Amino acid sequence: MLVDDEPPARKKLRAFLKEESVAGIFEAENGIEAAKLIKERKPDLVFLDIQMPGMNGFEVIATVGIENMPAVVFVTAYDQYAIEAFEVQAVDYLLKPFDQERFKKSFNRALQQIQFKNENALIYKKLLEEIGREKKYLKRLMVSAGSRFFFVKTAEIMFIEAEEKYAKLHTEKEHHLIRETMHNLEQRLDPEKFARIHRSYIVNLDFIKEMQPWSHGDFQIILKNGATLTGSRRFRERLFG
């Protein structure tokens, strides 16, 4: 799979891959499309551009999930993007502009990486840790509506509700379903702004109007739009602490 927002870059990679007798090549022109196709088509190898509109290469990995990512060769024109981190974590990269000889080295290294697929998750985990030593919390979440994909800013989310295998994002005007667990969302949202109040609810503190005692240690959260959520005593410390 070739992921790059520049058609000439994808054309160059495709030509080099054909020289290696590779078949079954498909493309994505942005990170959003890439994340969707990786989940659906499960390629063996991805040539992944880093700087793209909408979602960069690192965000693609985070969205797909490190445990679900195939082997990756990063492609970048910007050497400030932690090239040293790539080398430390044994992840290969192509620095634009590259020639066929450099491509061939990356391709052969990627073939070895495919053989050790079980190690990929650990490699990506360490890479993302290396890239962002300071923990960066989610500022937006990708949602879909039919065939459309777009972002919802986390600052606009009033609360998140568990709904079987999905999470429902509630904003003041609408709601969206995403396939994500409450636990993962809780870990990736800024604890200064969001608090887990119940196994089924995560609330944005900026939208809380008041809190009232309920029964048996539980409590009620009244939001500024009038909506009421029940908080569990099990999670009381996360809010009141």
URRABEL-V905045 format. One record per residue. N is the residue number from 1. RES is the residue in three letters. NEAR is the number of other C-alpha atoms within 12 Angstrom. Layout:
N | RES | NEAR
N | RES | NEAR
This chain:
1 | MET | 36
2 | LEU | 42
3 | VAL | 45
4 | ASP | 38
5 | ASP | 29
6 | GLU | 25
7 | PRO | 17
8 | PRO | 16
9 | ALA | 29
10 | ARG | 27
11 | LYS | 21
12 | LYS | 22
13 | LEU | 39
14 | ARG | 28
15 | ALA | 21
16 | PHE | 27
17 | LEU | 27
18 | LYS | 17
19 | GLU | 16
20 | GLU | 19
21 | SER | 12
22 | VAL | 18
23 | ALA | 16
24 | GLY | 16
25 | ILE | 26
26 | PHE | 27
27 | GLU | 32
28 | ALA | 31
29 | GLU | 33
30 | ASN | 30
31 | GLY | 36
32 | ILE | 36
33 | GLU | 35
34 | ALA | 41
35 | ALA | 40
36 | LYS | 30
37 | LEU | 25
38 | ILE | 34
39 | LYS | 23
40 | GLU | 13
41 | ARG | 22
42 | LYS | 21
43 | PRO | 27
44 | ASP | 30
45 | LEU | 37
46 | VAL | 43
47 | PHE | 44
48 | LEU | 45
49 | ASP | 42
50 | ILE | 40
51 | GLN | 27
52 | MET | 27
53 | PRO | 20
54 | GLY | 25
55 | MET | 34
56 | ASN | 29
57 | GLY | 41
58 | PHE | 37
59 | GLU | 35
60 | VAL | 40
61 | ILE | 36
62 | ALA | 30
63 | THR | 34
64 | VAL | 30
65 | GLY | 25
66 | ILE | 30
67 | GLU | 20
68 | ASN | 28
69 | MET | 43
70 | PRO | 37
71 | ALA | 41
72 | VAL | 44
73 | VAL | 42
74 | PHE | 43
75 | VAL | 39
76 | THR | 32
77 | ALA | 23
78 | TYR | 18
79 | ASP | 19
80 | GLN | 14
81 | TYR | 27
82 | ALA | 27
83 | ILE | 25
84 | GLU | 17
85 | ALA | 26
86 | PHE | 31
87 | GLU | 19
88 | VAL | 18
89 | GLN | 24
90 | ALA | 26
91 | VAL | 37
92 | ASP | 38
93 | TYR | 40
94 | LEU | 36
95 | LEU | 27
96 | LYS | 23
97 | PRO | 19
98 | PHE | 20
99 | ASP | 17
100 | GLN | 21
101 | GLU | 15
102 | ARG | 21
103 | PHE | 30
104 | LYS | 24
105 | LYS | 20
106 | SER | 32
107 | PHE | 33
108 | ASN | 20
109 | ARG | 23
110 | ALA | 29
111 | LEU | 23
112 | GLN | 23
113 | GLN | 27
114 | ILE | 24
115 | GLN | 16
116 | PHE | 17
117 | LYS | 23
118 | ASN | 18
119 | GLU | 23
120 | ASN | 31
121 | ALA | 27
122 | LEU | 22
123 | ILE | 30
124 | TYR | 38
125 | LYS | 26
126 | LYS | 22
127 | LEU | 31
128 | LEU | 29
129 | GLU | 22
130 | GLU | 22
131 | ILE | 24
132 | GLY | 17
133 | ARG | 13
134 | GLU | 9
135 | LYS | 15
136 | LYS | 18
137 | TYR | 24
138 | LEU | 26
139 | LYS | 21
140 | ARG | 24
141 | LEU | 35
142 | MET | 32
143 | VAL | 28
144 | SER | 20
145 | ALA | 15
146 | GLY | 9
147 | SER | 10
148 | ARG | 12
149 | PHE | 22
150 | PHE | 20
151 | PHE | 23
152 | VAL | 28
153 | LYS | 20
154 | THR | 30
155 | ALA | 27
156 | GLU | 26
157 | ILE | 34
158 | MET | 38
159 | PHE | 45
160 | ILE | 39
161 | GLU | 36
162 | ALA | 30
163 | GLU | 19
164 | GLU | 15
165 | LYS | 15
166 | TYR | 21
167 | ALA | 29
168 | LYS | 30
169 | LEU | 40
170 | HIS | 30
171 | THR | 26
172 | GLU | 20
173 | LYS | 12
174 | GLU | 15
175 | HIS | 21
176 | HIS | 30
177 | LEU | 26
178 | ILE | 29
179 | ARG | 24
180 | GLU | 28
181 | THR | 25
182 | MET | 31
183 | HIS | 22
184 | ASN | 20
185 | LEU | 35
186 | GLU | 32
187 | GLN | 19
188 | ARG | 26
189 | LEU | 31
190 | ASP | 23
191 | PRO | 23
192 | GLU | 18
193 | LYS | 27
194 | PHE | 32
195 | ALA | 38
196 | ARG | 40
197 | ILE | 37
198 | HIS | 30
199 | ARG | 26
200 | SER | 29
201 | TYR | 33
202 | ILE | 44
203 | VAL | 49
204 | ASN | 37
205 | LEU | 32
206 | ASP | 21
207 | PHE | 29
208 | ILE | 28
209 | LYS | 20
210 | GLU | 19
211 | MET | 24
212 | GLN | 20
213 | PRO | 19
214 | TRP | 18
215 | SER | 12
216 | HIS | 12
217 | GLY | 16
218 | ASP | 21
219 | PHE | 26
220 | GLN | 29
221 | ILE | 36
222 | ILE | 26
223 | LEU | 26
224 | LYS | 21
225 | ASN | 19
226 | GLY | 15
227 | ALA | 21
228 | THR | 23
229 | LEU | 35
230 | THR | 31
231 | GLY | 33
232 | SER | 28
233 | ARG | 22
234 | ARG | 18
235 | PHE | 23
236 | ARG | 26
237 | GLU | 17
238 | ARG | 22
239 | LEU | 27
240 | PHE | 19
241 | GLY | 11
